[in-house]
Amino acid sequence: EEMERNTHLALIADINWVPIAPYRLEPHLPWKAEDEAVKRNQNKIVVASPKHVRFLKDMWLCSYSMFCLLPTANISNPELIRAFGWDKPLDYTLAASQLCNIVKVYENAKHINKLELLKKEFEQEELIKGLVSQHDEITTTQEGEEEEGMNHKKMIDLGELQRRMASAVPRLYTLLDSINSNEELNEIIGILSGQRWLWVGTDFVAADRIAFSTPANAAPYLYAVPPDLVCFKNLLSNFGVRPNFGTSDWVSVLKQMAVETKALNDGTDNPLRLNDQEQDQDQEEDQPIPLSATQLELALLLVQVLSDDTMRVGDLELYVPDDRGFLTLSTDLVYNDAPWLAREVGNETGSEFRLVHPKISAGVGEKVGVKSLRLLLATTHSTEMDFGIQSESFGQSESITRRLRHILELYPEGPSILS
C-alpha cells in the first residue's frame, strides 16, 4: 500500500494540474509563467506540474525558474507538501539564476527611465521650435503637457524598486551563503563570475568593484561593502571581494574619469562618421570637458590618498585635476611654489605652464609627480629672472685636466716636493 501511494504521488507530481499565478504579482519580478506563455505562443499558462511549482513566499527566490502557486490555492496537506518537495530548500543554482535576472530587471528599469528622460528633453526642444516657428503657443503647450503626463506614467519609480531590492536580495544572499560543498560553490561562482550581482543600495556592482574597507567613497566607481552585507563576509570572500582597494584601483578610477571627460581617448572610433563636416563636429565633441563638482571632489580625494603610496605612484600614469578642473597627466602639471618668480618672467604662467589644482598642496603634488614651478623657471628663465640682489656667477669655470696641468707648470723643475 505504501509503495502504491508513492507511485501515485510520483505520477501526479509530473502532471500539470496545480493552479499557478499566470501573471507576475510584482511589476519588476522575473516571471516564468509569462515567459513560458510567450515561448509556447499561448495567452497564459494556468496550471503546472507540482515539481515545477513553489509557494508564493519563495517567489523572489525562484520566480524566473519556477512557477508560483496561485494565491487563492490552499494546499496545506503536509504529506503532499513533502511529496512534492515544497518543504525542501531551493536549489542554489536557481537562486543564482534568479539573482542574475533580478539584476537584468533593475538595469532595464534604469534604461527605460533614461530613454524616457531623453525623449522628454527632445520633445521639449521640439516644442520650443514649434512655438518659435508657428506662434501657436496655447495649442502646442497643451499638447506638450499631455505628452509630459504620458511620459510621467511611463517612468518607473526607482526609489520603490530599490526598496524592494533591499528587502529581497539579502534573502538570496542568505541562501547562497549556506553553501557548504566546494562543488556547489564552484558551480555558483561559474554563474555569477563577472556579473554585477552585489547590491550596494542604489545599484548592482561586480565583486571586483567592492571592498570591505575603503579610505574614500569612490562611488559610482568603487564601493565599500554596505553594513547590511557585512554578515555575508564568507560568501563575499569566496567571490574575491578584497579587504581593501589598492593603489592601482584608485589610479584606474582617475583614468576612467579622464576617459569620461575626454581628457583621455579610450581608442574607440565612430564607425558612422560620413563626411568632413561630421568629422569636424566629432572633433568639437571630443574636446575635453571639466570635471563636475562631484567628480572634482572625488579626484582631489583620490590624489590625496595616492600621495601616501609614493613607492608605487611613481611607476603609474596618474591623472590629476588642473586649476581649471580638467584632468591631465601629473607629469604635465606644475605646482606654483614661486609666484614672485612667475611674475618676474614677464609671461603669464598659465600660458606656459599648466598649474595643478590649488587644493592640491605642493607636498602632495610632488609625491604624485607634479613638478615644481620654481625649479622649472630657474631652469628655463635663469638669465631673465631678477632676484633683487647683486650677484655673480661662481664655481669652477676651467676643466679639471687643464687646471691640473697649469698647477704642475707652476712648480720648478727638480726633485722638489709637491705641496
C-alpha positions in Angstrom: 0.0 0.0 0.0 2.8 2.4 0.9 4.5 1.6 -2.4 1.3 2.1 -4.4 0.8 5.5 -2.7 4.3 6.6 -3.5 3.8 5.6 -7.1 0.6 7.7 -7.3 2.3 10.7 -5.8 5.2 10.4 -8.3 2.7 10.3 -11.1 0.7 13.4 -10.0 4.0 15.2 -9.4 4.5 15.1 -13.2 1.0 16.1 -14.3 0.1 19.7 -15.0 -2.7 20.2 -12.5 -1.5 22.7 -9.8 -3.1 26.2 -10.3 -0.4 28.9 -10.8 -0.3 32.6 -11.0 -0.3 33.3 -14.8 0.8 36.9 -14.4 3.5 38.5 -12.3 2.4 39.6 -8.9 5.2 42.1 -8.6 5.7 44.6 -11.5 9.5 44.2 -11.7 9.9 40.5 -10.9 11.1 37.8 -13.4 8.1 35.6 -14.1 8.4 32.1 -15.6 4.7 31.8 -16.4 4.7 34.8 -18.7 8.0 33.8 -20.3 6.7 30.2 -20.9 3.4 31.5 -22.4 5.4 33.6 -24.9 7.5 30.6 -25.8 4.5 28.4 -26.3 2.6 31.1 -28.1 -0.2 31.0 -25.6 -2.1 33.8 -23.9 -1.4 32.4 -20.5 -0.5 29.3 -18.5 -2.7 28.5 -15.6 -1.5 25.0 -14.4 1.8 23.3 -14.0 3.3 20.1 -12.5 4.0 20.2 -8.8 7.7 19.7 -9.2 7.9 23.0 -11.1 5.9 25.0 -8.6 6.8 26.8 -5.3 4.8 28.7 -2.7 4.4 32.4 -3.2 6.7 33.1 -0.2 9.5 31.9 -2.4 8.7 34.0 -5.5 11.5 36.4 -5.0 13.9 33.5 -4.8 12.9 31.5 -7.8 10.2 33.1 -10.0 12.5 33.1 -13.0 12.9 29.3 -12.9 9.8 28.1 -11.1 6.0 28.7 -11.4 4.4 30.3 -8.3 1.3 28.8 -6.7 -1.9 30.7 -7.3 -2.6 33.0 -4.2 -6.1 31.5 -3.8 -4.9 27.9 -4.0 -4.9 26.4 -0.5 -2.6 23.4 -0.4 -1.7 22.7 3.2 -1.6 18.9 3.4 1.9 18.2 4.9 2.1 14.9 3.1 1.5 16.5 -0.3 3.9 19.3 0.5 6.6 16.8 1.5 5.8 14.6 -1.5 6.1 17.5 -4.0 9.4 18.7 -2.4 7.9 22.1 -1.4 9.4 21.8 2.1 13.0 21.4 0.8 15.4 24.2 0.4 15.7 25.7 -3.1 18.5 24.6 -5.4 21.4 27.0 -5.2 21.7 27.3 -9.0 18.0 28.5 -9.1 18.8 31.3 -6.6 21.9 32.3 -8.6 19.9 32.5 -11.8 17.1 34.4 -10.0 19.7 36.9 -8.9 21.1 37.4 -12.4 17.6 38.1 -13.8 16.7 40.4 -11.0 19.8 42.4 -11.9 18.6 42.5 -15.6 15.1 43.7 -14.5 16.7 46.5 -12.5 19.1 47.5 -15.3 16.2 47.5 -17.7 14.2 49.8 -15.4 17.1 52.3 -15.3 17.4 52.1 -19.1 13.7 52.8 -19.6 13.9 55.8 -17.3 16.9 57.1 -19.2 15.2 56.8 -22.5 12.1 58.5 -21.2 14.1 61.4 -19.9 15.9 61.8 -23.3 12.5 61.6 -25.1 11.1 64.2 -22.8 14.1 66.5 -23.4 13.8 66.0 -27.2 10.0 66.8 -27.1 10.6 69.9 -25.1 13.2 71.1 -27.7 10.7 70.4 -30.5 8.0 72.2 -28.5 10.2 75.3 -28.3 11.0 75.1 -32.0 7.3 74.9 -32.8 6.5 77.9 -30.6 9.1 80.0 -32.4 8.1 78.9 -35.9 4.3 78.6 -35.7 3.4 81.0 -32.9 0.8 78.5 -31.7 1.7 78.8 -28.1 -1.6 77.7 -26.4 -2.2 74.5 -28.5 1.4 73.4 -28.5 1.8 73.9 -24.8 -1.4 71.8 -24.1 -0.1 69.0 -26.3 3.3 69.2 -24.5 1.6 69.0 -21.1 -0.4 65.9 -22.3 2.7 64.2 -23.6 4.5 65.1 -20.3 1.8 63.4 -18.4 2.0 60.3 -20.6 5.8 60.2 -20.1 5.4 60.6 -16.4 3.2 57.5 -16.3 5.9 55.5 -18.2 8.6 56.4 -15.7 9.5 53.7 -13.2 9.7 54.6 -9.5 13.3 53.6 -8.9 13.0 54.5 -5.3 10.3 51.9 -4.7 12.2 49.4 -6.8 15.3 49.9 -4.7 13.4 49.3 -1.5 12.1 46.0 -2.9 15.7 45.1 -3.9 16.9 45.9 -0.4 14.4 43.5 1.2 14.5 40.7 -1.4 18.2 40.4 -2.5 19.6 39.7 1.0 17.3 36.6 1.1 19.1 35.3 -2.0 22.4 36.0 -0.4 21.4 34.1 2.7 20.6 31.1 0.6 23.9 31.3 -1.3 25.8 31.9 1.9 24.7 28.5 3.3 26.6 26.6 0.6 28.9 24.0 2.2 30.0 22.0 -0.8 33.0 23.1 -2.9 31.4 21.6 -5.9 28.2 23.6 -5.4 30.2 26.8 -4.7 32.2 26.4 -7.9 29.0 26.0 -9.8 27.6 29.2 -8.4 30.8 31.0 -9.0 30.6 29.9 -12.6 27.1 31.5 -12.8 27.9 34.8 -11.0 31.5 35.3 -12.1 31.9 38.6 -14.0 28.3 39.6 -13.3 27.1 42.6 -11.4 25.2 40.9 -8.5 26.2 42.7 -5.4 23.6 45.3 -4.2 25.1 48.5 -2.8 21.9 50.4 -2.1 21.4 52.1 -5.5 22.9 49.7 -8.0 24.4 46.3 -8.6 28.2 46.0 -8.9 30.7 43.3 -9.7 32.8 41.7 -7.0 36.0 43.5 -8.2 34.4 46.9 -7.6 33.7 46.4 -3.9 35.9 46.0 -0.8 35.3 45.6 2.9 37.1 48.7 3.8 38.0 51.9 1.8 39.5 55.2 2.8 37.5 57.1 0.3 33.9 57.0 -1.0 34.6 56.5 -4.7 31.0 55.8 -5.8 29.9 55.2 -8.6 33.3 53.7 -9.5 34.3 51.7 -6.4 32.2 50.9 -3.3 32.6 49.7 0.3 30.6 46.7 1.4 27.3 48.1 2.9 26.7 47.4 6.6 23.8 45.1 5.9 26.0 42.9 3.7 28.9 42.5 6.2 27.1 39.4 7.6 27.8 37.7 4.3 31.5 38.0 4.6 32.1 34.3 3.9 30.1 34.5 0.7 31.7 37.7 -0.5 35.2 36.4 0.3 34.6 33.3 -1.8 33.8 35.6 -4.7 37.0 37.5 -4.4 35.8 40.6 -2.5 39.0 42.2 -1.1 39.7 43.6 2.3 40.6 46.9 0.7 41.4 48.6 -2.6 45.0 49.0 -3.9 46.8 51.9 -5.5 46.1 50.6 -9.0 42.4 50.7 -8.3 42.4 54.4 -7.4 44.6 55.2 -10.4 42.1 53.3 -12.6 39.2 55.4 -11.3 41.1 58.6 -12.2 41.8 57.2 -15.6 38.2 56.3 -16.1 37.2 59.8 -15.2 39.7 61.1 -17.7 38.0 59.0 -20.4 34.6 60.2 -19.4 35.7 63.8 -19.6 37.5 63.2 -22.8 40.9 64.1 -21.3 42.0 60.7 -22.4 41.0 58.9 -25.7 39.8 55.4 -25.0 40.7 54.4 -28.5 37.2 53.9 -29.9 36.3 55.4 -33.2 32.9 56.4 -34.5 32.0 54.0 -37.4 29.2 56.2 -38.6 31.4 59.2 -39.5 30.5 60.0 -43.1 32.0 63.3 -44.2 34.3 66.1 -43.3 31.6 68.2 -41.7 30.6 65.4 -39.4 34.3 64.7 -38.7 34.8 68.4 -37.7 31.7 68.1 -35.5 33.1 64.9 -33.9 36.4 66.7 -33.2 34.5 69.5 -31.4 32.5 67.0 -29.4 35.8 65.2 -28.5 37.2 68.3 -26.8 38.0 67.7 -23.1 35.4 68.9 -20.6 36.0 69.9 -17.0 35.1 67.7 -14.1 31.7 68.1 -12.5 31.7 69.4 -8.9 31.2 65.8 -7.6 33.9 64.4 -9.8 36.4 67.1 -8.9 35.8 66.5 -5.2 36.4 62.7 -5.7 39.5 63.3 -7.9 41.1 65.6 -5.2 40.3 63.0 -2.5 41.9 60.2 -4.6 45.0 62.2 -5.3 45.4 62.8 -1.5 45.0 59.0 -0.9 47.5 58.2 -3.6 50.1 60.5 -2.2 50.5 58.2 0.7 51.9 55.4 -1.6 54.9 57.2 -3.2 56.7 53.9 -3.9 54.1 52.8 -6.4 52.6 56.0 -7.7 55.9 56.9 -9.4 55.6 53.9 -11.8 52.0 54.7 -12.8 50.3 57.2 -15.1 48.3 59.4 -12.8 45.6 61.9 -13.9 45.3 64.9 -11.7 42.9 67.9 -11.9 44.5 71.2 -13.0 43.5 74.7 -11.8 40.6 74.8 -14.3 39.1 71.4 -13.3 40.5 69.4 -16.3 42.2 66.1 -15.7 45.7 65.7 -17.1 48.8 63.7 -16.5 50.5 64.7 -13.3 53.9 64.9 -15.1 52.4 67.7 -17.3 51.4 69.8 -14.3 53.3 72.2 -12.0 52.6 73.4 -8.5 53.1 77.2 -8.0 55.7 77.3 -5.3 57.2 80.6 -6.6 54.6 83.1 -7.6 57.0 86.0 -7.3 59.4 84.4 -9.9 56.5 83.7 -12.3 55.7 87.4 -12.4 59.3 88.3 -13.0 59.4 86.2 -16.1 57.0 88.7 -17.7 54.8 85.9 -19.1 51.5 84.6 -17.8 52.4 81.4 -16.1 49.2 79.7 -17.3 50.2 80.3 -20.9 53.5 78.4 -20.5 52.9 76.0 -17.6 49.8 74.1 -16.6 49.1 74.6 -13.0 47.8 71.9 -10.7 44.5 72.5 -8.8 45.0 74.9 -6.0 43.6 72.5 -3.4 46.5 70.1 -4.1 49.4 71.2 -1.9 53.0 71.3 -3.1 53.9 68.4 -0.9 51.1 66.2 -2.2 51.7 67.3 -5.8 55.4 66.4 -5.6 54.6 62.9 -4.3 52.3 62.2 -7.3 54.6 63.5 -9.9 53.7 67.2 -10.3 56.8 69.4 -11.0 58.0 72.4 -9.1 57.3 75.7 -10.9 60.3 77.3 -9.1 62.8 74.7 -10.5 61.3 74.9 -14.0 61.6 78.7 -14.0 65.1 78.5 -12.7 66.0 76.1 -15.5 64.3 77.8 -18.4 64.4 81.5 -17.4 67.6 81.8 -15.3 69.0 84.7 -17.3 65.8 86.7 -17.2 65.0 86.5 -13.5 65.9 89.3 -11.2 66.3 88.1 -7.6 66.8 91.6 -6.3 70.4 91.2 -5.1 73.9 91.9 -6.6 75.3 88.6 -7.7 77.9 87.0 -9.9 78.5 83.5 -11.2 80.7 81.2 -9.2 82.1 77.8 -9.3 84.7 76.1 -11.5 84.9 77.5 -15.0 88.0 75.7 -16.2 88.2 71.9 -16.9 89.8 69.8 -14.2 92.5 68.4 -16.5 93.6 71.8 -17.8 93.6 73.2 -14.2 95.9 70.4 -13.0 98.3 71.0 -15.9 98.6 74.7 -15.1 99.2 73.9 -11.4 102.0 71.5 -12.3 103.6 74.1 -14.6 103.9 76.5 -11.7 106.3 74.1 -9.8 110.1 74.5 -10.5 111.9 71.7 -12.2 113.9 69.3 -10.0 113.3 67.0 -7.0 111.1 69.3 -5.1 108.1 68.0 -3.1 104.6 68.8 -4.3 102.5 70.8 -1.9 
